[in-house]
Amino acid sequence: MSARLTILASVKALLRARNMPYRDLARAIKVSEATIKRDLSRGTFSLERLDAICAALGIGLSDLVAAPDRGELVTELTKAQEVALAGDPRALVVTYLILGDWKFADIVAAFEMNENQLIEILLRLDRLGIIEYRPPHRMRKLTARNFSWRKDGPVHKFFVSRFVPEFFQSGFDSPSDAFRFVGGTLSAESVGRFKVSLERLAVEFEQLAHHDSRLPLERRNGCSAILAVREWEFSEFTRLRRRGG
């Protein structure tokens, strides 16, 4: 595959994985949606345009060129795979750790499971096609760098019902914590730009986590962030709105 076709395929794959329509990318780089569609159809964009696309997606040009070389990697699990994980919290936890570049010894050291118990889970994940496991301790994730859980899928619903309520019960008063709630009225264009910014933050978080995975376990702490935006109004505000005649 030529470099041009490789880059085109990578950009399209990233947009699909992030559920980002062409219009949002167009807004982020300040061109028309028609221009983006033409560029991604013909591959005629300039280097300046390509730099802008990379900046909007929070990636480097090397990421676009390298991604298809690992074509066996998946950006999203099947529904059946996610159903299996959502029904087995221990397997879901191990999957989450492996996606975060945890090593075999670190998982055993940090969690209440011995080597045999972890190997049993790894064998199941291997059968599900989520990881590749080779005894005794070799495990390789089969997910791409731009992997994401299925939108409204079993794992997403599990996190929404179990993870999110517990997450927000915190007082966010630790020196390493941060919490900001912002609200306002935005145009569709501004919402599109903000969504692109969220994607950049998510990519930065993943890059930092991948970099820090090389550090000893004692120098790392579990850290989670929820990045979201939605068209929503607090119910108390809605009740105060003037009703139409």
C-alpha positions as CSV (number, residue, x, y, z in Angstrom):
1,M,0.0,0.0,0.0
2,S,1.4,3.4,-0.9
3,A,2.1,6.0,1.8
4,R,-0.8,8.2,0.5
5,L,-3.3,5.3,0.8
6,T,-1.9,4.3,4.1
7,I,-2.5,7.8,5.5
8,L,-6.0,8.0,4.1
9,A,-6.9,4.6,5.6
10,S,-5.5,5.6,9.0
11,V,-7.4,8.9,9.2
12,K,-10.7,7.2,8.2
13,A,-10.1,4.5,10.8
14,L,-9.5,7.0,13.5
15,L,-12.6,9.0,12.7
16,R,-14.7,5.8,12.8
17,A,-13.2,4.6,16.1
18,R,-13.9,8.0,17.7
19,N,-17.4,8.4,16.2
20,M,-16.2,11.7,14.8
21,P,-18.2,12.8,11.7
22,Y,-16.5,14.7,8.9
23,R,-18.2,17.9,9.8
24,D,-16.6,17.9,13.3
25,L,-13.1,17.4,11.8
26,A,-13.9,20.2,9.2
27,R,-14.9,22.6,12.0
28,A,-11.7,21.8,14.0
29,I,-9.4,22.7,11.1
30,K,-11.7,25.5,9.8
31,V,-12.6,24.2,6.3
32,S,-15.9,23.1,4.8
33,E,-17.3,19.5,5.2
34,A,-17.2,19.2,1.4
35,T,-13.5,20.0,1.5
36,I,-12.8,17.2,4.0
37,K,-14.9,14.7,2.1
38,R,-13.0,15.6,-1.1
39,D,-9.6,15.4,0.6
40,L,-10.3,12.0,2.2
41,S,-11.7,10.7,-1.1
42,R,-8.9,11.8,-3.4
43,G,-6.0,12.2,-1.0
44,T,-5.1,15.5,-2.5
45,F,-4.6,17.5,0.7
46,S,-1.4,19.6,1.2
47,L,1.1,18.9,3.9
48,E,-0.2,21.9,5.8
49,R,-3.7,20.4,5.7
50,L,-2.4,17.1,6.8
51,D,-0.6,18.8,9.8
52,A,-3.9,20.4,10.8
53,I,-5.7,17.0,10.6
54,C,-3.1,15.4,12.8
55,A,-3.3,18.3,15.3
56,A,-7.1,18.0,15.4
57,L,-6.8,14.2,16.1
58,G,-4.0,14.6,18.6
59,I,-1.6,12.4,16.8
60,G,1.6,12.6,14.8
61,L,2.2,11.8,11.2
62,S,4.2,8.7,12.2
63,D,1.1,7.3,13.9
64,L,-0.8,7.5,10.6
65,V,1.9,5.8,8.6
66,A,2.5,3.0,11.2
67,A,-1.1,2.1,12.1
68,P,-2.0,-0.1,9.1
69,D,1.2,-2.2,9.6
70,R,-0.7,-3.7,12.6
71,G,-3.8,-4.4,10.7
72,E,-4.6,-7.4,12.9
73,L,-5.3,-5.1,15.8
74,V,-8.9,-4.0,16.5
75,T,-10.3,-0.6,17.4
76,E,-13.5,-2.1,18.9
77,L,-14.5,-5.5,20.3
78,T,-17.5,-7.4,19.1
79,K,-20.7,-7.3,21.1
80,A,-20.2,-10.9,22.1
81,Q,-16.7,-10.2,23.4
82,E,-18.0,-7.3,25.5
83,V,-20.9,-9.4,26.8
84,A,-18.4,-11.9,28.0
85,L,-16.4,-9.3,29.8
86,A,-19.3,-7.5,31.3
87,G,-20.5,-10.8,32.8
88,D,-17.1,-11.5,34.4
89,P,-15.8,-8.5,36.4
90,R,-12.4,-10.1,37.1
91,A,-11.8,-10.7,33.4
92,L,-12.9,-7.1,32.7
93,V,-10.5,-5.8,35.3
94,V,-7.6,-7.8,33.8
95,T,-8.5,-6.7,30.3
96,Y,-8.5,-3.0,31.5
97,L,-5.1,-3.5,33.1
98,I,-3.6,-5.2,30.0
99,L,-4.9,-2.3,27.8
100,G,-3.1,0.0,30.2
101,D,0.2,-1.9,29.6
102,W,0.3,-3.7,33.0
103,K,2.8,-6.5,33.2
104,F,2.0,-10.0,34.5
105,A,4.1,-9.7,37.7
106,D,2.6,-6.3,38.4
107,I,-1.0,-7.6,38.2
108,V,-0.2,-10.5,40.6
109,A,1.6,-8.1,43.0
110,A,-1.1,-5.5,43.1
111,F,-4.3,-7.6,43.0
112,E,-5.8,-10.5,45.0
113,M,-5.1,-13.3,42.5
114,N,-2.3,-15.8,42.3
115,E,-0.4,-16.8,39.1
116,N,-2.7,-19.7,38.3
117,Q,-5.9,-17.6,38.7
118,L,-4.4,-14.9,36.4
119,I,-3.4,-17.5,33.9
120,E,-6.9,-18.9,33.9
121,I,-8.3,-15.5,33.0
122,L,-5.6,-14.9,30.4
123,L,-6.5,-18.2,28.7
124,R,-10.1,-17.1,28.5
125,L,-9.2,-13.7,27.1
126,D,-7.0,-15.5,24.5
127,R,-10.0,-17.7,23.5
128,L,-12.1,-14.6,23.2
129,G,-9.6,-13.1,20.8
130,I,-9.0,-10.1,23.1
131,I,-5.3,-10.8,23.9
132,E,-2.6,-13.2,22.8
133,Y,-1.3,-15.3,25.7
134,R,1.8,-17.4,25.6
135,P,2.9,-19.3,28.7
136,P,4.3,-18.7,31.2
137,H,3.9,-14.9,31.3
138,R,3.8,-13.4,27.8
139,M,0.6,-11.5,27.0
140,R,0.0,-9.2,24.1
141,K,-3.1,-7.0,23.6
142,L,-4.8,-7.3,20.2
143,T,-6.2,-3.8,20.4
144,A,-5.0,-0.8,18.4
145,R,-3.8,2.5,20.0
146,N,-7.1,4.2,19.1
147,F,-9.2,1.4,20.7
148,S,-12.5,2.4,22.3
149,W,-15.3,0.5,23.9
150,R,-18.6,0.1,21.9
151,K,-20.8,3.1,22.2
152,D,-23.8,2.1,24.4
153,G,-22.3,-1.5,24.5
154,P,-22.3,-3.9,27.4
155,V,-19.0,-2.6,28.9
156,H,-20.0,1.1,28.4
157,K,-23.3,0.3,30.3
158,F,-21.4,-1.5,33.0
159,F,-19.1,1.5,33.6
160,V,-22.1,4.0,33.5
161,S,-24.0,2.0,36.1
162,R,-21.2,1.0,38.4
163,F,-18.1,3.1,37.8
164,V,-19.6,6.6,37.2
165,P,-21.7,6.9,40.5
166,E,-18.8,5.7,42.6
167,F,-16.4,8.0,40.8
168,F,-18.5,11.1,41.5
169,Q,-19.0,10.3,45.2
170,S,-15.5,11.6,45.8
171,G,-14.8,15.0,47.3
172,F,-11.9,15.5,44.8
173,D,-9.8,17.0,47.6
174,S,-6.6,15.1,47.1
175,P,-3.6,17.2,45.8
176,S,-3.7,15.1,42.6
177,D,-7.5,15.5,42.1
178,A,-9.2,18.0,39.9
179,F,-12.8,18.7,39.2
180,R,-14.4,21.4,37.0
181,F,-18.0,21.7,36.0
182,V,-18.8,24.2,33.3
183,G,-22.0,25.0,31.6
184,G,-23.3,27.4,29.0
185,T,-25.0,27.8,25.7
186,L,-23.0,26.8,22.6
187,S,-23.5,26.7,18.9
188,A,-23.2,23.4,17.0
189,E,-19.9,24.7,15.6
190,S,-18.5,25.4,19.1
191,V,-19.7,22.0,20.4
192,G,-17.8,20.4,17.5
193,R,-14.6,22.2,18.4
194,F,-15.0,21.2,22.0
195,K,-15.5,17.6,21.1
196,V,-12.2,17.6,19.2
197,S,-10.5,19.1,22.3
198,L,-11.9,16.3,24.4
199,E,-10.4,13.8,21.9
200,R,-7.0,15.5,22.2
201,L,-7.1,15.2,26.0
202,A,-8.0,11.5,25.8
203,V,-5.1,10.9,23.4
204,E,-2.7,12.8,25.7
205,F,-3.9,10.7,28.7
206,E,-3.3,7.5,26.8
207,Q,0.1,8.6,25.7
208,L,1.1,9.5,29.2
209,A,-0.2,6.2,30.6
210,H,1.8,4.3,27.9
211,H,4.9,6.3,28.7
212,D,4.6,5.8,32.5
213,S,3.9,2.0,32.0
214,R,7.7,1.7,31.8
215,L,8.1,3.0,35.4
216,P,8.2,0.7,38.4
217,L,4.7,-0.1,39.9
218,E,5.5,1.8,43.1
219,R,6.0,5.0,41.1
220,R,2.5,4.8,39.6
221,N,-1.0,5.3,41.0
222,G,-4.3,4.4,39.5
223,C,-5.8,7.4,37.8
224,S,-9.1,7.9,35.9
225,A,-10.7,10.8,34.1
226,I,-14.2,11.2,32.7
227,L,-14.3,13.5,29.6
228,A,-17.8,14.2,28.4
229,V,-20.1,16.8,26.8
230,R,-23.8,16.5,26.1
231,E,-26.8,18.6,25.3
232,W,-28.3,18.8,28.7
233,E,-29.8,21.1,31.3
234,F,-30.1,20.7,35.0
235,S,-33.7,19.6,35.9
236,E,-34.1,22.5,38.4
237,F,-33.4,24.9,35.6
238,T,-35.8,23.2,33.2
239,R,-38.6,23.4,35.8
240,L,-38.1,27.2,36.0
241,R,-38.3,27.8,32.3
242,R,-41.3,29.7,31.0
243,R,-43.8,27.4,29.3
244,G,-44.9,28.2,25.8
245,G,-48.3,29.7,25.4
